[in-house]
Structures are given as C-alpha cells and as structure tokens.
Amino acid sequence: MAATPAPPAAPPKPTWDPRKVEAPFPWLRPTIRIRLTLLYGGMFLIAGILLLSIIYLLAAQALNVGNELPFKIVSGKVTSESCNLPQSASPNEFNQAINDCVSQQRQHALDNLLSRSLLALLGLAVIAFAFGYAMAGRVLSPLGRITRTARRVAGTDLSRRIELDGPDDELKELSDTFDEMLDRLERAFTAQQRFVGNASHELRTPLAINRTLLEVHLSDPGAPVELQQLGKTLLATNERSEQLVEGLLLLARSDNQLVERKPVDLAEVANRAVDQARAEAEEKGVEIRGERGLVVVQGNGVLLERIALNLVQNAVRYNVKEGGWVEVTTEAQHGQAVLVVTNTGPVVPAYEIDNLFEPFRRLRTERTGSDKGVGLGLSIARSVARAHGGRIIAEPREGGGLVMRVTLPI
C-alpha cells in the first residue's frame, strides 16, 4: 500500500513592519522640507500682504484723497495757505509758481510715505523675526529632545528612549532609528554584564578550589621535598592565574562609564595604596615619599584606589636596585585633581610609552617572562581614569624612571 504524501508545508508568514510601508503618495508625506517650505512661504506671503496694505493706506493718506487742493480762488484771485503765490505776475510766472507749489506738496507726500513705510517695515521685521524664532524652536524641538536623550545615554543610562510622537517626518525617522540602536546597545551591554558575572563565578571557583587543595597538601609536614617544591610552583602559577582573571574582569567593568558617583578623597586613596605597597618597597629598599594634599573627586573609591595601587606597585617593582625612591603626590591644579607617581628606574624611551598601556605589554619583556605582574595594571588604570572622565599620561623621567600623571575632574 503506497504511503499517502505529506501535505505541503504552509508558507512562512511574511513579517510586516508598518514603519517600512511606503505611502501611496510619497510626495505628500509631511516631511520637514515640505513643512519648512510651507512655513517660510506662508510667512513671506503674509508679510507681503501686510506690507502692501500698509503702503496703500499710507499712500492714500499722503495724497490727501478727498481733500481740497493746496490753492483756491477767492474774489478772482488765487490764494494758498501752504504756498507763496505772487499776487501780480505774468501768466507764465504764475503757472510756474503753481507748479512749484504742487511739486512741493508731492515731495512732502513722498517723504512722509517713505518715512512711514520704513517704520512699518521695521515693525514687520521685528514681528517676523519673533514669529520665525518661535516657529523654528517649535520645529526643531524634537532635535533638542534627541540631544538630551543622547546625553543621558552617554552616562550608560541605556534605558532611556526618545519615543518621539508627531508627524512621520525625517526627525521621527531619526528618533526611531536612534531608539532601535539603543535597544541593540542595551541588549549587548546586558549580555556583556551577564557574561562578566558568569565568568567571574565560573573562573574564580576552580582557581579557589585549586589554591585550597595546594595549601592543604603543602601544610602536610610529611610531604616529600620534591612534592612541596612542585606544590609551591603550582600555587604561584595558580595565584598568577587568579590575578589575571581579576585583572581581566576589572578591565571589562572599568571600560564603562560610572553610573553612581560619590565624593572620594584622592589623598586618602593614595595613602591606602602606599600602605599596601610599603612592605614590598621596604623589601626592595625603595623609599616612598611625597606630600598628598586633600582633594575630593566624584567617583568610585575602590576603582580609584586600584589606579593608585597599580601605579605605586609598578613604581616600586620597576625601580633601581639601590637607592631607589617613589614619590606620590596629590593636589588640585586648574580645577582638576591630579595624582602624580614618580619613580627612579631604568631609562624608558619616549616611543615605547604608549605600548605600556596596552594589555600584556611590558618594556622589553614578554608576557610570561616576568613575575612582577600579569601586564594589565596600566591598562586597568587607563580604563578606570576614562570611566571617571579623566586621563592618565606617562612621561619619561630625566635620569631614568617614569612620571605617571592622573588628572580627574573635581
């Protein structure tokens, strides 16, 4: 028995987006170009009608429509109140006097019309500028809304949306596109935060278990010497891996702007970093000095302390073998908080300064060729400084060493 054929699959339903449907008459779409054209054309037409009406009324008034002539005949003599006509003159002289009188009256009317027309034009210009300013503000108000939303988003507040209503013009299309971009950015940012959180848990847990097991085996006094040496090596490698994981996670978090900021004393942050690095400095024979003045910034105290600690530790570790020193100072300069860490050390070429801030880069050493760190300290410091709206600059010191300058807004 032949098998019955399967019914044909239903065709996929087309996705329909109302925003992508073209209007039946695209040229009738109320775009900004058409709206501005109608606005400016209408304003010009209204201003022209008003100006012509005012000129017509002024001209009618200047011509004295319906009034008497500037001269009249009384008892067989021509007299005038506005012109000086001769009482006894030849006909040609008398006609010339009357023409001069009429010309004088005409010139007076034209001068009066010109002065009043200029005043009317000045008044219309003031009204037109005021009306145009108000209408331009109304038309461009969506741009201000878009700008304000973009500024809020710049502070990592990705939940903001423009949601512009009104006619389907270029500004609404720009607003919808911006909202779609924010949706994608928020999803990507949320996925990154979720990944950082999961990686923080998944990577730290096995390393912590390994460290605990190694410490337990090393605490056994009966363990062979070879096993203890191997355990110490593995413990140092595990500690290095923990530092690498912590550095990478901190670097991923510090690449973003801070949402919550609190007052932080930069001098206190520097003092804590100095206290943590003092034991290592005394072991290496490095003197830590410098005056740290009170200066308060807005930021995250833990991250700022990480900047100071990384700089101080680098200054201690990459120093001369004898007679080395590290100077740590904090002060306010030109409305900014400044943290300066200066140290003696090997000569650093100026062309290699930028490479020091790249992850896993050191001066003439490989990524795994040193036990001084994992190569993320300065990268983390630069990211944290950027997250606080500041920057970090490194300069070679004359005679060897570096001058690390961190500037933060107060």
C-alpha positions in Angstrom: 0.0 0.0 0.0 1.5 3.3 -1.1 2.1 5.9 1.6 0.0 9.0 1.4 2.1 12.0 0.6 2.6 14.5 3.3 0.6 17.8 3.0 2.6 20.7 1.7 4.1 22.9 4.4 2.4 26.2 4.9 4.4 29.1 3.5 6.1 31.3 6.1 4.2 34.3 7.2 5.7 37.5 5.9 6.9 39.8 8.5 5.2 43.2 8.3 6.6 46.4 9.7 4.2 49.3 9.5 7.1 51.8 9.6 8.5 50.4 6.3 5.3 50.6 4.3 5.5 53.2 1.7 2.8 55.8 1.5 0.6 55.8 -1.7 1.8 59.4 -2.5 5.3 59.8 -1.2 5.4 63.5 -2.3 2.5 64.2 0.1 4.4 63.0 3.1 4.7 65.8 5.7 8.4 66.0 5.7 10.4 68.7 7.4 11.4 70.0 4.0 7.7 70.5 2.9 6.7 71.9 6.3 9.6 74.4 6.3 8.8 75.4 2.7 5.1 76.0 3.6 6.1 77.8 6.7 8.6 80.2 5.1 6.4 80.7 2.0 3.3 81.4 4.2 5.3 83.9 6.3 6.6 85.6 3.2 3.1 85.8 1.7 1.5 87.2 4.9 4.3 89.7 5.4 4.0 90.9 1.8 0.2 91.3 2.1 0.6 93.3 5.3 3.3 95.5 3.8 1.3 96.2 0.7 -1.7 97.0 2.7 0.2 99.4 4.9 1.8 101.1 2.0 -1.5 101.5 0.3 -3.1 103.1 3.3 -0.1 105.4 3.8 -0.1 106.4 0.1 -3.8 107.2 0.3 -3.3 109.3 3.3 -0.3 111.1 1.8 -2.2 112.0 -1.3 -5.0 113.6 0.7 -7.7 111.8 -1.1 -10.9 113.7 -0.9 -9.3 116.9 0.5 -9.2 120.3 -1.1 -6.4 121.5 -3.5 -3.4 123.3 -2.0 -4.7 126.6 -3.6 -8.1 128.2 -4.2 -9.6 131.2 -6.0 -11.1 133.9 -3.8 -12.6 137.1 -5.4 -10.9 136.4 -8.7 -7.5 135.9 -7.0 -5.6 132.6 -6.4 -4.6 132.1 -2.8 -2.8 129.3 -0.9 -2.2 128.6 2.7 0.8 126.2 2.1 2.5 128.0 -0.8 3.6 131.6 -1.5 1.9 132.7 -4.8 2.6 136.1 -6.3 -0.3 138.5 -6.4 0.8 140.3 -9.5 2.7 138.4 -12.1 2.6 137.4 -15.7 0.7 134.2 -16.6 3.9 132.2 -17.2 5.3 133.2 -13.8 2.0 132.4 -12.1 1.8 129.0 -13.7 5.3 128.3 -12.7 4.5 129.2 -9.1 1.5 126.9 -9.1 3.7 124.0 -10.5 6.3 124.6 -7.8 3.6 124.5 -5.2 2.2 121.2 -6.5 5.7 119.7 -6.7 6.4 120.8 -3.2 3.3 119.1 -1.9 4.1 116.0 -3.9 7.6 115.8 -2.5 6.3 116.3 1.0 3.8 113.5 0.5 6.6 111.1 -0.8 8.9 111.9 2.1 6.0 111.3 4.5 5.2 108.0 2.7 8.9 106.9 2.8 9.3 107.6 6.5 6.1 105.8 7.5 6.9 102.9 5.2 10.3 102.4 6.8 8.7 102.4 10.3 6.1 99.9 9.1 8.9 97.7 7.6 10.9 97.9 10.8 7.8 96.8 12.8 7.1 93.9 10.5 10.7 92.8 10.6 10.6 92.6 14.4 7.4 90.7 14.3 8.7 88.4 11.5 11.9 87.6 13.5 10.0 86.9 16.7 7.5 84.7 14.9 10.3 82.9 12.9 12.2 82.3 16.1 9.2 80.8 17.8 8.3 78.6 14.9 11.9 77.5 14.4 12.0 76.5 18.1 8.8 74.5 17.6 10.0 72.8 14.5 13.5 72.0 16.0 12.2 71.0 19.4 12.5 67.3 18.6 16.2 67.7 17.9 16.6 69.1 21.4 14.8 66.1 22.8 17.0 63.7 20.8 20.1 65.6 22.1 19.0 65.4 25.7 18.3 61.7 25.4 21.7 61.2 23.8 23.4 63.0 26.7 21.6 60.8 29.3 22.6 57.7 27.3 26.2 58.9 27.4 26.2 58.2 31.1 25.4 54.5 30.4 21.7 55.1 31.1 20.7 52.8 28.2 17.1 52.5 29.4 16.3 56.0 28.0 14.2 56.2 24.9 13.1 59.2 22.8 9.7 57.8 21.7 9.1 60.8 19.6 5.5 61.4 18.5 4.2 63.6 15.8 4.2 63.6 12.0 6.1 60.9 10.2 9.0 63.1 9.0 12.8 62.9 9.0 13.1 63.7 12.7 10.7 60.9 13.7 12.6 58.6 11.4 15.9 59.6 13.1 14.3 59.2 16.5 13.0 55.7 15.7 16.4 54.7 14.3 18.1 56.0 17.4 15.7 54.1 19.7 16.4 50.9 17.7 20.1 51.4 18.1 19.7 51.9 21.9 17.7 48.7 22.0 20.6 46.8 20.4 23.2 48.5 22.6 21.2 47.7 25.8 20.9 44.1 24.8 24.6 43.9 24.0 25.5 45.7 27.3 23.2 43.4 29.3 24.8 40.4 27.7 28.2 41.7 28.5 27.3 42.2 32.1 25.8 38.8 32.3 28.9 37.3 30.8 31.2 39.1 33.2 29.1 37.9 36.1 29.1 34.3 34.9 32.8 34.4 34.0 33.5 35.9 37.5 31.9 32.9 39.1 33.0 30.2 36.7 36.6 31.2 36.7 37.1 32.1 40.3 35.6 29.0 41.8 38.0 26.3 40.3 41.0 28.6 41.0 40.0 29.0 44.6 39.5 25.2 44.9 42.9 24.6 43.4 44.5 27.0 45.8 42.8 25.4 48.8 43.9 21.9 47.8 47.5 23.0 47.2 47.6 24.8 50.6 46.3 21.7 52.3 49.0 19.5 50.7 51.7 22.0 51.5 50.6 22.0 55.1 51.5 18.3 55.4 54.9 18.1 57.2 55.5 14.6 56.0 55.3 15.5 52.3 58.5 14.9 50.2 60.6 17.9 49.4 60.0 17.4 45.6 56.3 17.4 46.2 56.5 20.6 48.3 58.5 22.3 45.6 56.0 21.3 43.0 53.2 22.5 45.2 54.8 25.9 45.7 55.3 26.2 41.9 51.7 25.3 41.2 50.5 27.6 43.9 52.4 30.5 42.4 51.0 29.7 39.0 47.5 29.5 40.4 48.0 32.8 42.1 49.1 34.3 38.9 46.0 32.9 37.1 43.8 34.5 39.8 45.5 37.8 39.3 45.0 37.5 35.6 41.3 36.7 35.9 40.7 39.5 38.4 42.5 41.9 36.1 40.5 40.9 33.1 37.2 41.2 34.9 38.1 44.6 36.4 39.3 45.8 32.9 35.9 44.7 31.4 34.0 46.5 34.1 36.1 49.7 34.1 35.7 50.2 30.4 32.2 51.6 31.0 31.2 55.0 32.4 30.2 55.1 36.1 26.5 55.4 36.9 26.9 56.1 40.7 29.5 58.5 41.9 30.3 59.5 45.5 32.8 62.0 47.0 36.2 60.4 47.3 39.3 62.0 48.9 42.1 61.3 46.4 44.8 61.8 49.1 43.2 59.1 51.2 43.1 56.7 48.2 46.8 57.4 47.6 47.7 56.8 51.3 45.9 53.4 51.2 47.8 52.4 48.1 51.1 53.5 49.7 50.3 51.5 52.9 49.6 48.4 50.8 52.9 48.7 48.8 55.1 49.8 51.7 56.1 46.2 52.7 57.2 45.4 49.2 59.0 48.7 49.0 60.9 48.1 52.2 61.9 44.6 51.0 63.3 46.1 47.8 64.9 49.0 49.6 62.7 51.6 47.8 61.8 54.8 49.7 58.2 56.1 49.3 57.8 59.8 49.9 55.7 62.8 48.8 53.1 65.1 50.2 49.4 64.3 49.5 47.1 67.2 49.8 43.3 66.9 50.3 41.4 66.9 47.0 37.9 65.5 46.6 36.6 64.0 43.4 33.3 62.3 42.4 33.8 58.6 41.6 34.2 55.1 42.8 36.6 54.8 45.7 37.5 51.1 45.0 38.4 51.8 41.4 40.3 54.9 42.2 42.3 53.0 44.8 43.1 50.4 42.1 44.6 53.2 39.9 46.9 54.4 42.7 47.8 50.9 43.8 48.8 49.8 40.3 50.9 52.9 39.7 52.6 52.6 43.1 53.3 48.9 42.7 54.7 49.4 39.2 56.9 52.2 40.5 58.2 50.0 43.3 58.8 46.9 41.2 60.4 48.6 38.2 63.0 50.6 40.1 66.7 50.6 40.6 68.4 48.0 42.8 69.9 50.5 45.2 68.9 54.0 46.4 65.5 53.9 44.6 62.6 56.1 45.6 58.9 56.6 44.7 57.2 60.0 45.1 53.4 60.0 45.4 51.6 63.4 45.4 48.0 64.6 45.2 46.9 68.2 44.6 44.3 70.4 42.8 45.5 72.1 39.7 43.4 74.3 37.4 40.1 72.9 38.7 41.3 69.3 38.4 42.5 66.7 40.8 46.0 65.4 40.0 47.7 62.3 41.2 51.4 62.1 40.3 53.6 59.0 40.8 57.3 59.5 40.1 60.0 56.9 40.4 63.6 56.1 39.7 64.3 53.2 37.4 65.6 52.2 34.0 65.5 54.7 31.1 62.3 54.4 29.2 62.4 55.5 25.5 59.6 58.0 24.7 58.5 55.9 21.7 57.6 53.0 24.0 55.4 55.0 26.4 52.2 54.2 24.5 52.9 50.5 24.5 53.0 50.4 28.3 49.2 51.0 28.4 48.4 48.0 26.1 47.3 44.8 27.8 50.0 42.2 28.4 52.7 44.6 27.2 55.8 45.4 29.2 59.0 47.2 28.4 61.3 44.8 26.6 59.8 41.7 28.4 57.5 39.0 27.2 54.0 38.4 28.5 55.1 35.4 30.6 58.7 36.4 31.1 58.3 38.2 34.4 56.9 37.5 37.8 56.1 41.2 38.5 52.6 41.0 37.3 50.2 40.0 34.5 50.7 43.1 32.3 47.2 44.6 33.0 48.0 47.2 35.6 48.4 50.3 33.4 45.6 49.1 31.1 43.2 48.9 34.1 44.4 52.3 35.3 43.8 54.0 32.0 40.3 52.4 31.7 39.3 53.5 35.2 40.6 57.0 34.6 38.5 57.2 31.4 35.4 55.9 33.2 35.8 58.8 35.7 36.1 61.3 32.8 39.9 61.8 33.3 43.1 60.6 31.7 46.5 59.2 32.6 49.7 60.4 31.0 53.2 58.8 31.2 56.4 60.8 30.7 60.0 59.6 30.8 61.9 61.0 33.8 65.3 62.5 33.2 67.8 60.1 34.5 65.5 57.1 34.3 62.1 56.1 35.5 58.7 57.5 34.8 56.3 60.3 35.8 52.7 59.0 35.8 50.2 61.8 36.0 46.5 61.1 36.5 44.0 64.0 36.1 40.4 63.7 37.2 37.6 66.3 37.2 36.6 67.7 40.6 
